Amino acid sequence: MTTSTLTPSTVPAPAALAMTVLLAVTGAATRMLRYLVLGPALVVAAVRHHGRSMDTGSACRADDVLITQDGTLDLSVVIPFFNPGEALRPTVQRLVEVAEEAGLTYEVIAVSDGSTDGSEATIRGLAPAVRVLVSPQNLGKGAALHRGFAAAHGRYIGFVDADGDIDPRHVVDYYHAARAGNHDVVYASKRHRESQSASSALRKVISYGFIALVGCLFALGVQDTQTGCKLFRRQALADVLPRLREQRFAFDLEFFVAARAAGIRRMAAAPVAIRSRMAGSTVGRAAITRTLADALTVLARLHFTPTYRTSVEPSVTTPDPSVVVPLPLRAAPHALSTHADLSAPTLKAA
């Protein structure tokens, strides 16, 4: 039998030993906290699953452009909006500007989620690459994104919120990072060390609370599921989108859950600069409650149905209530202006 003797050079330093113990205790406490949250949540999710159908059917159609065609443009960007007022035009204008500066072939698909303020008329004349899809009903942000994605022609497809709090330049930055790093998904993360945020303290508390809850329930390894700017490789989005069911704010969370279940792993967090909103926030108490309930529904689908693990054939019968509103150029279109205050951290390609 061989024995070993601790010499002074092999004895752990007190600081290193203390750090090792601290990390072990922290890890154990984190796992215990996760199980304390996950256990009751699974019980509630099981009750919800038993009480109603979790799988309402895919909204994808067999003739969707995303499904039937290869990408013909560098980039498609979807901008979902619901009564954004004057915030819509600067957002679309800025996006056109940065896409033109980058020399990309692109399209902007602005999707009205039942808006009643006439905001779609404010983007007339910006560029021939801008088009609008209009839903007669307010179905939710997820439904608007789904409709825009399904009609996209880009090899990479992204989205950015219309409210003016995120510079659309991020989408172009994420496009370059995705290509350089061979990523399937590049997503904005408020937790990235280079991110900046001018959100209110209450909004930050809500956001980080939801991030912590998602970590406990799903353990996705994703820093931030909900920030409103993301980019997807066309093939990855075409694979995951038919599996999705959520039509409201939980659409983002569901995407990451379904992507992970589908084996998509090349997902990168990216910095984001969040400014004060130009339009009013749609995240009120009712939206928060619905999102938490929808998160439990996603949890139920994940554990009690094969929805996210099964490749889904798009429907041939699902009606599409949206209509395309053409936006021809005016005889004297407005010159594009540069918004100097829309600064963003530089994204380093992975």
C-alpha positions in Angstrom: 0.0 0.0 0.0 1.3 3.4 -0.9 0.9 6.4 1.2 1.2 10.1 0.5 2.5 12.8 2.8 1.4 16.4 2.7 4.4 18.7 2.4 4.2 22.5 3.0 4.1 23.0 -0.8 1.0 20.8 -1.2 -1.0 22.0 1.8 -3.9 24.3 0.5 -3.5 27.9 1.4 -6.2 29.0 3.9 -7.7 31.5 1.5 -7.9 28.9 -1.3 -9.4 26.4 1.1 -12.0 28.9 2.3 -12.9 29.8 -1.3 -13.3 26.1 -2.2 -15.6 25.5 0.8 -17.6 28.7 0.0 -18.1 27.6 -3.6 -19.2 24.2 -2.5 -21.7 25.6 0.0 -23.0 28.2 -2.5 -23.5 25.4 -5.1 -25.4 23.2 -2.7 -27.6 26.1 -1.5 -28.3 27.1 -5.1 -29.4 23.5 -6.0 -31.5 23.3 -2.9 -33.2 26.6 -3.7 -33.9 25.4 -7.2 -35.6 22.2 -6.0 -37.6 24.1 -3.4 -39.0 26.3 -6.2 -39.2 23.6 -8.9 -41.1 21.1 -6.8 -44.2 23.1 -6.1 -44.1 24.6 -9.6 -44.2 21.2 -11.1 -47.2 20.3 -8.9 -49.0 23.4 -10.1 -48.0 22.8 -13.7 -49.3 19.2 -13.4 -52.6 20.5 -12.2 -52.8 22.9 -15.1 -51.9 20.2 -17.5 -54.6 17.9 -16.1 -57.2 20.7 -16.2 -56.7 21.7 -19.8 -54.9 20.9 -23.0 -51.3 22.2 -23.1 -50.9 21.6 -26.8 -53.2 24.0 -28.7 -51.6 23.2 -32.1 -48.9 25.0 -34.1 -49.7 28.2 -35.8 -47.2 27.4 -38.6 -48.7 26.8 -42.1 -47.4 24.5 -44.8 -47.1 27.4 -47.2 -45.2 29.8 -44.8 -42.2 31.4 -46.6 -40.0 30.4 -43.6 -40.8 26.7 -44.2 -41.0 26.5 -48.0 -38.2 28.8 -49.1 -34.5 29.2 -48.5 -33.3 32.6 -47.4 -32.6 35.1 -50.2 -31.6 38.2 -48.1 -28.9 38.7 -45.6 -31.3 39.8 -42.9 -35.0 40.1 -42.0 -36.0 42.1 -39.0 -39.5 41.8 -37.5 -40.8 44.7 -35.4 -44.0 43.8 -33.5 -46.0 46.7 -32.3 -49.2 47.6 -30.5 -50.2 51.3 -30.3 -46.6 52.6 -30.1 -47.6 56.1 -31.3 -44.7 58.2 -32.5 -42.1 55.7 -31.4 -42.6 53.4 -34.3 -41.2 55.6 -37.1 -37.8 56.4 -35.4 -37.3 52.7 -34.7 -38.0 51.6 -38.3 -36.0 54.6 -39.6 -33.0 53.8 -37.5 -33.1 50.2 -38.6 -33.2 51.1 -42.3 -30.3 53.4 -41.7 -28.0 50.9 -40.0 -28.8 48.1 -42.4 -28.0 50.4 -45.4 -24.8 51.5 -43.7 -23.8 47.9 -43.2 -24.4 47.2 -46.9 -26.8 44.3 -46.2 -29.6 43.0 -48.3 -32.5 43.2 -45.9 -36.2 43.6 -45.2 -38.1 45.1 -42.3 -41.4 43.5 -41.4 -43.5 45.6 -39.0 -46.3 43.6 -37.5 -49.3 45.4 -36.1 -50.8 43.4 -33.3 -54.3 44.9 -33.6 -53.1 48.5 -33.2 -55.8 51.1 -33.2 -53.7 54.3 -33.1 -52.9 54.4 -36.8 -49.2 54.1 -36.1 -48.6 51.9 -39.2 -49.2 55.0 -41.4 -46.2 56.8 -39.8 -43.7 54.6 -41.6 -45.0 55.3 -45.1 -42.2 56.3 -47.4 -39.2 55.1 -45.4 -37.9 52.5 -47.8 -39.1 49.9 -50.3 -37.7 47.2 -48.0 -40.3 48.1 -45.3 -43.6 46.3 -45.3 -46.4 45.9 -42.7 -48.5 42.9 -41.7 -51.7 43.9 -39.9 -53.6 41.6 -37.5 -57.2 42.8 -36.9 -57.0 41.5 -33.3 -54.7 42.1 -30.4 -53.4 38.5 -29.9 -50.1 39.2 -28.2 -46.4 39.9 -29.0 -45.7 36.3 -29.6 -48.4 36.0 -32.2 -47.1 39.1 -34.0 -43.5 37.7 -34.0 -44.7 34.3 -35.2 -46.5 36.0 -38.1 -43.5 38.1 -39.1 -41.1 35.2 -38.8 -43.2 33.0 -41.0 -43.1 35.7 -43.8 -39.3 36.4 -43.6 -36.9 35.9 -46.5 -33.6 36.4 -44.6 -30.9 33.9 -44.0 -30.8 35.4 -40.5 -34.0 36.6 -38.9 -34.1 39.0 -35.9 -36.5 41.2 -34.0 -36.4 44.3 -32.0 -39.1 46.0 -29.9 -40.9 49.1 -31.4 -40.9 51.0 -28.1 -37.6 52.8 -28.7 -35.7 51.5 -25.7 -33.3 49.3 -27.7 -31.2 50.7 -30.6 -31.9 48.6 -33.7 -28.2 48.7 -34.5 -28.0 45.8 -32.1 -29.7 43.6 -34.6 -27.0 44.3 -37.2 -24.2 43.8 -34.6 -25.8 40.5 -33.6 -25.9 39.5 -37.3 -22.1 40.0 -37.7 -21.5 38.2 -34.4 -23.7 35.2 -35.4 -21.8 34.9 -38.7 -18.4 35.2 -37.1 -19.1 32.8 -34.3 -21.3 30.3 -36.2 -24.1 30.9 -33.7 -27.7 29.7 -34.2 -29.0 32.4 -31.8 -27.6 35.7 -30.5 -29.7 37.2 -27.8 -29.7 40.5 -25.9 -28.9 40.0 -22.2 -29.2 42.6 -19.5 -26.8 40.4 -17.4 -24.0 40.7 -19.9 -21.1 42.6 -18.3 -21.0 45.2 -21.1 -24.8 45.9 -21.0 -26.3 49.2 -19.9 -29.8 49.9 -18.7 -31.8 53.1 -18.0 -34.9 51.1 -17.0 -36.6 52.1 -13.7 -35.6 50.3 -10.5 -39.0 48.5 -10.4 -38.6 47.2 -13.9 -35.1 46.0 -13.1 -36.4 44.2 -10.0 -39.2 42.5 -12.0 -36.7 41.6 -14.8 -34.1 40.0 -12.6 -36.8 38.3 -10.5 -38.1 36.6 -13.6 -34.6 35.7 -14.8 -34.0 34.0 -11.4 -37.3 32.2 -11.6 -36.6 30.9 -15.1 -33.2 29.7 -13.9 -34.9 27.7 -11.1 -37.6 26.2 -13.3 -35.8 25.4 -16.5 -32.0 25.6 -15.9 -31.6 26.7 -19.6 -28.1 28.2 -19.2 -29.5 31.3 -20.9 -28.7 34.6 -19.1 -31.9 36.5 -20.1 -34.8 35.2 -22.1 -37.0 38.2 -22.3 -35.1 41.3 -23.5 -36.6 42.4 -26.8 -33.8 41.9 -29.3 -32.7 38.6 -30.7 -31.3 37.1 -33.9 -31.8 33.6 -35.3 -30.3 31.5 -38.0 -33.0 30.7 -40.5 -32.7 26.9 -40.2 -32.8 27.0 -36.4 -35.9 29.2 -36.4 -37.7 27.0 -39.0 -37.0 24.0 -36.8 -38.2 25.5 -33.6 -41.1 27.8 -34.6 -43.6 25.0 -35.5 -43.1 23.6 -31.9 -44.2 26.9 -30.2 -47.6 27.6 -28.8 -47.4 30.8 -26.7 -48.7 34.0 -28.2 -47.9 36.5 -25.5 -44.7 37.6 -23.6 -43.8 34.0 -22.8 -43.0 33.4 -26.5 -39.3 34.2 -25.9 -39.0 31.8 -22.9 -40.8 29.1 -24.9 -38.4 29.5 -27.8 -35.3 28.8 -25.6 -37.1 25.8 -24.0 -38.0 24.3 -27.3 -34.6 25.1 -28.8 -32.8 23.3 -26.0 -35.2 20.3 -26.3 -34.5 20.3 -30.1 -30.8 20.1 -29.5 -29.8 23.6 -30.5 -26.9 24.7 -28.4 -25.0 27.4 -30.3 -26.6 30.3 -28.5 -24.7 33.4 -27.4 -25.5 36.2 -25.0 -24.7 39.7 -26.2 -24.6 43.1 -24.6 -27.5 45.5 -25.0 -28.0 49.2 -24.1 -31.5 49.9 -22.8 -32.7 53.5 -22.9 -35.8 55.1 -21.4 -38.8 54.1 -23.3 -40.3 56.5 -25.9 -43.6 54.7 -25.7 -45.4 53.5 -22.6 -44.6 50.2 -21.1 -47.0 47.3 -21.7 -45.6 45.3 -18.8 -48.2 45.9 -16.1 -49.5 43.8 -13.3 -51.8 41.8 -15.6 -49.1 41.1 -18.1 -46.7 39.9 -15.3 -49.4 37.6 -13.9 -50.2 36.2 -17.4 -46.5 35.7 -18.1 -46.0 33.8 -14.9 -49.0 31.6 -15.6 -47.8 31.1 -19.2 -44.3 30.1 -17.9 -46.0 27.3 -15.8 -47.8 26.2 -19.0 -44.5 26.0 -20.8 -43.1 24.0 -17.8 -46.1 21.6 -18.1 -45.6 21.1 -21.8 -41.9 20.4 -21.3 -42.4 17.7 -18.6 -45.8 16.2 -19.5 -46.1 16.4 -23.3 -43.8 15.7 -26.3 -44.5 19.1 -27.8 -41.0 20.5 -27.7 -39.2 17.2 -28.5 -41.2 16.3 -31.6 -40.7 17.7 -35.0 -44.0 19.3 -36.1 -45.5 19.3 -39.6 -47.0 22.8 -40.3 -50.8 22.9 -40.7 -52.4 23.3 -44.1 -55.7 24.6 -42.7 -54.7 27.3 -40.2 -56.2 30.6 -41.5 -54.0 33.7 -41.5 -56.0 36.8 -40.5 -53.3 39.3 -41.4 -53.2 41.4 -44.5 -50.2 43.0 -46.2 -50.3 46.8 -46.3 -48.1 48.1 -49.1 -46.0 51.1 -48.2 -44.9 52.8 -51.5 -42.2 55.5 -51.4 -43.4 59.0 -51.4 -42.4 61.3 -54.2 -40.1 63.1 -51.8 -39.2 60.8 -49.0 -37.9 62.1 -45.7 -34.1 62.0 -45.4 -32.9 59.5 -42.9 -31.5 61.1 -39.8 -28.9 59.8 -37.4 -29.9 59.6 -33.8 -26.7 60.4 -31.9 -28.3 59.4 -28.6 -28.9 55.9 -29.7 -25.5 54.6 -28.6 -24.8 50.9 -28.0 -21.9 48.9 -26.6 -19.7 47.4 -29.3 -20.4 43.7 -29.7 -17.2 41.6 -30.0 -17.7 38.7 -32.3 -17.4 35.3 -30.6 
